[in-house]
Amino acid sequence: MESLLAQISQHLGDGWHMYWGHPPSGVFVLKDVYMSDPQEVSQMCREGAVVVYITAMVGDTYVIHGRVKPGVINCPVVTFVKKYKRRDARDAVGRLIEFVLKVEKLPPFQINPEVLRFADLCRDYPYLCEEPTEVVKALEEKVDKNKHRARETSKELEDLIRALVASDSRMLNLLKQVVENPEKLVECYVR
């Protein structure tokens, strides 16, 4: 347990203070659905588990990273905390996000978009700030545009084939050979 806490302290760097106990009330970096229930974690306490919270006090708002929802936990609980001025919210939350993504290697979709908006980090993580329905809508629009573009290209290709065949009837035979064996055309260009 001590080595885990030393590793966390080392990664966080200067200015972070550790105390035993729960963090104050605040907003969590992870979405609630991806955090464990205290009852689930309590069973691991017999095996020596410790629950860790990392809290950035930004002005009068506490931004907290922890993988366990607040509640009664039968494990030792430790909180790392550092104070930041409100104007440094971007740096404070950025450090927590970095810890989540690089140290704990959690997937980015688990991050609470409200925390990113609070710290003005949406430019850095635009796909996380969008509502899922908006992301899906944008993807559908892009697929539709690509389908439309493919139909236009197909029509242009058909017009080109008609024009070639109309100008020289031997072109039809040549085009059939290219469609049947495109590698042969590549060989002609490579020579």
N, C-alpha and C positions, 0 to 999 in steps of 0.2 A: 504494500500500500504506500509506504514512504517513497519508494522509487517512482511510482506512478505520479505522486504529487510533486516530486522533484522534477520529473520530466515536464509536467504541465507548467510548473513555475518557470522552468528554463525556457520553454517555448514562448510563454507570454512575455518574458523579459521584465525590465525594470518598471516599478510603479504599481505593481499588482500586490495586493495584500491578501493573505489567506486567513480565514477564520473558520472554526467549526460551527456549523449551523446552516440553516436555510437562508437563501437570499431574500431580500425584501420583495414585496409584490412589484410586478412589472410586466413588461411585454417579452414574450419568448421569441428567440430567433427561429426555432423550429415550429412548424405547424403542429397544432395540438394532436392531430391524428397520428403523427409519427413519433410521438413521445410515449414512453412506457407508463403504465399505471403503477402507482406506488405499491399496490398489493402484489403485482407480478415481481417487482424488484425485491420486495421484502423476503421472498423465499431464497434469494441469492445471498442474503446477508449472512447466513450461517456459513457460507463459503468464504467469507472475508471481503465481500464487495464493499465499495465505498461509492457514494453518489456524489458527483462533482458538478458544481454550477460555476459558470464564469459570468460575472456581472460587470457591465460597463455602466457606470452612473453618469448619464449624459444630462447635464443640468439637473433637473429634478425628476428625470425619467430613468428608470432602471431597465436596461436591455439585457436579457439573461439568456445564456446558452446553457442548456441542460437537457439530458435525454430522458429525464423522468418528470412527469407532471407534478406540480406541487401537491403536497398532502402528507399524511402521516407515513413515515418510512421507518422501518426497523433497522436501517443501516446507518452507519456513520455518514454524516453529510458534511461536506466541506465546500466553502464558497470562496472563490477568488474574486476580488473586486478592485476596480480602479475608477477614479473620478476623472471625468472629462468635462470641459466647458461645452455648452450647447453648440457653439460654432465648430467644435471638433467632432460632431456626431458622425460625420463621414468616416473619419479615421477610427473612431471607437467601434462602430458597427462593422467596419471593414475588417478590423482585427478579429472580431468574433466570426465573421463569415469565412475569413481565411482559415481560422482554426477548424471550423466545421468542414470545409471542403478539402483542406490540405492535410490536416493532422488526423482528424477522425475519418476523412474520406467518405463523408456522407454524400448522397446524390443531391444536386442543387435543387431539385423540385421539392425537397423537404423544407426549404427555407420559407419563412413567413414573408410574403410580399409587403405587408404593412411595415415591417422593420426596414426593408429596403427603401420604401417611400419616405419613411421618417428621416432616414439618413441621407436622402437624395442620392441613392446608389442605383437608381433605375437605369441610368445611362450605362453603367457598368454591367448590369444584369437585366437587359430589357426583356428577355424572354421569361424571366421570373416575375416581373411586375405585371405582365399582361394577365388578364383573366383567362382561364382555360378555354372558355367558349369563344373569346376573341381570337385566340391563337388558332383554334380549329377553323374558325371562319376565314381567317387570313390564308391558311393552308388550302382550304377548299377553293378560294378565289384564285390562288396561284395555279392549282390543278386545272381549273376551268380555263384560265388564260392559256396554259400550255396545250390543252386539248384544242382550243380554238386556233392557236398558232399552227398546230400539227395539221388541222383540216385545211387551213389556208395554204400551207406548204404542199400538201398533197394535191390540192387543186392546181397550184402553179406547176407542179411536176407533170400532171396530166396534160395541161395546156402545152407545155414544152414538148412532151412526147408527141402529141398530135401535130404540132408545128414541124417537128423533125421528120415525122413519117410523111406528112403532106409534101415536104420539100424533096424528099428522096425516099422512095419505097424500100430501098435496101437498109435504111435505118431501123426498120421494124425488126428485121432479122438480127442486126447488130445489138439492139436493145434487149432482145430475148436472150441472146448469148450472155450478155452482161448480167442480167438478172439470174440466169441459171448458174453462172460461174463467175462471181465478182472477183475472185482471186486472179483470174486470167487477166482482167483489166489492170489489176495492181502490177502484175508481171510486165505488162506492156509499158507502164509508166516507169518502172524501176530500171528497165534496160536503157 
